[in-house]
Amino acid sequence: MINIALFGPPGAGKGTQSKLLIEKYNLFYISTGDLLRKEIASETKLGIEAKSIIASGELVSDEIIVQIIEKTIKGNQGYRGFLFDGFPRTYVQAYILEGLMIKLNTSLNCLISLEIDEEESVMRLLERGKKSGRLDDNEKVIRNRLKEYDKKTLPVLQFYKEKGIYHAIRGDQSLEEVNNEICDILLEESRNSLVNILLFGFPGCGRGSQGMELAEKYGLEYVSTGKMLAEEIAQNTEIGQRVLTLYEQGDLVPDEIVVQLIEKKIENSKDVRGFIFKGYPRTLVQSYILDGILKKHHSSITEIIEIEVPMLELISRLDTRSKTDRCMPYDSSTERIVKRLQEHKNKTVPVIEKYQQLHGVVKIDGTGTFDEVSERLSNQVEKLLSKS
């Protein structure tokens, strides 16, 4: 997902560039003024409240604005990202947007500022006024608007400069030159946008084999905490020795070890399109840890997929697997199989429910042959990659 804030003083060309960008990159256009008018026209609860405030001569509060933006983002997930035109307008709104993006498990990728000097802006707006007949496009009003823009916007631009996502473009170039520079910035951003898939499902649903297949097929890095721990043990690393001791004592591997391995995997994985996480997170605590790890690496969860298989078939599959060289420790008896399935239900299903509320979870039918399930998963991943 690519989220952009487009800034510039009146007359800088934001409107023209916005139209080009939303069409080229399949972005959803967010202008707080447009959203407010839509809510008022639709007579929604927020619209009625905003209309009453405007009628009394007051400004619509940030609390109402952020609710409308959140509703808009949640209701338009089919787009590649969002383009914010003139928002955030204040330093406080910059923090509000930051918090909202975190809540929605995404982030603002860049703020692009189209910069022109005051005289150029005045000249453009006066020319526009001659063509449109707009009464507010006279020199006195224009210069007041420019002063107001500078007063409110400079702290916002400084906020994003400090975050390292501020990009300035000379707005006095031709339309094509400006657009080309914006597209170069977005191309670089898209290269940094990893596709991160969480693959869920009860033990026996085929997560492991299907996850490895998808990773190889689409150039994604397969992340299995069990596999990484086994590799550390096989290589007799310091972490591997600690893990082996924990296994022998019957203790669980603490999250601090798993976090180190996941971070190392992300840092050492070059030229990959993203990651498929299998078997992690298993608990609510681990889900917050993973969100934090990805945020640290300027990334986020892209898609959550759950492979669904009926419980009786799961038990049958695990019982069959117990008689092969692929037998897992919890496959050795029916009692252990049922205990493992119950543990997944108690600990991991709440994680899936959390993601369902925040992002939505794609359910994939896990019954049928390996190839049939693989095709269903591949179709979903291809849709995802086409957006990215």
MOLIN-V339973 format. One record per pair of residues at least 24 apart in sequence whose ideal C-beta (glycine too) atoms are under 6 Angstrom apart, sorted by the first residue. I is the first residue (numbers start at 1). J is the second residue. If there is no record, write none. Layout:
I_J / I_J
//
This chain:
1_81 / 1_106 / 2_81 / 2_109 / 2_189 / 3_81 / 3_82 / 3_108 / 3_109 / 4_83 / 4_110 / 5_84 / 5_108 / 5_111 / 6_85 / 6_112 / 7_113 / 8_114 / 8_171 / 9_121 / 9_146 / 9_149 / 10_125 / 10_145 / 11_121 / 11_124 / 11_125 / 12_114 / 12_116 / 12_171 / 13_114 / 13_171 / 14_85 / 18_85 / 20_179 / 21_83 / 22_83 / 25_80 / 26_79 / 26_80 / 27_79 / 27_81 / 27_83 / 28_76 / 28_79 / 28_82 / 29_83 / 30_82 / 30_84 / 31_85 / 32_65 / 32_87 / 35_68 / 35_72 / 39_68 / 62_96 / 66_96 / 66_100 / 70_100 / 73_104 / 80_387 / 88_156 / 89_152 / 90_152 / 91_155 / 91_156 / 94_156 / 94_159 / 105_300 / 105_301 / 105_358 / 105_359 / 106_300 / 109_189 / 110_165 / 110_167 / 110_189 / 111_160 / 111_165 / 111_166 / 112_167 / 112_182 / 113_168 / 114_169 / 114_171 / 115_168 / 115_171 / 116_171 / 116_172 / 118_146 / 120_172 / 121_146 / 194_274 / 194_299 / 195_273 / 195_274 / 195_302 / 195_388 / 196_274 / 196_275 / 196_301 / 196_302 / 197_276 / 197_303 / 198_277 / 198_304 / 199_276 / 199_278 / 199_305 / 200_306 / 200_352 / 201_306 / 201_307 / 202_314 / 202_341 / 202_344 / 203_340 / 204_314 / 204_317 / 204_318 / 205_307 / 205_309 / 205_366 / 206_366 / 207_278 / 208_278 / 210_377 / 211_276 / 211_278 / 213_374 / 214_276 / 214_377 / 214_381 / 215_276 / 218_381 / 219_273 / 220_273 / 220_274 / 220_276 / 221_269 / 221_272 / 221_275 / 222_276 / 223_265 / 223_275 / 223_277 / 224_278 / 224_279 / 225_258 / 225_279 / 225_280 / 226_279 / 228_261 / 262_293 / 266_297 / 281_351 / 282_347 / 282_348 / 283_347 / 284_350 / 284_351 / 287_351 / 303_384 / 304_355 / 304_361 / 305_362 / 305_364 / 306_352 / 306_361 / 306_363 / 307_364 / 307_366 / 308_363 / 308_366 / 309_366
//
